Amino acid sequence: MPPSVSILQQIGLGVLLVVVVLWTVGLVRLTRRDEHEDAAGRPAPRRSRDLLGSVPRQTGPGGPASENVELSAAEREAFEGLVRQLTSRS
């Protein structure tokens, strides 16, 4: 450290670094626990549709009615071509 930095600034920097490291470790542990355990510490059940489990459903009695749009033959063909392009890249 340069000689112009006081001892209090050095101590403050050290404390700040320790807090950041502890916060990061706690955040990582919290996110990993949520993936593998429920609140009581038991292993969480695995579901195949667990990708968007926290997003509530939009249809049903509490949400808006689902919409349906009829596509013309040209629109359907264009959509199928787009899907083929996107799936061939992955």
Summary of the structure (lengths in Angstrom):
residues: 90
radius of gyration: 26.0
end to end distance: 50.2
largest distance: 76.4
contacts: 125
relative contact order: 0.04
helix: 52%
strand: 2%
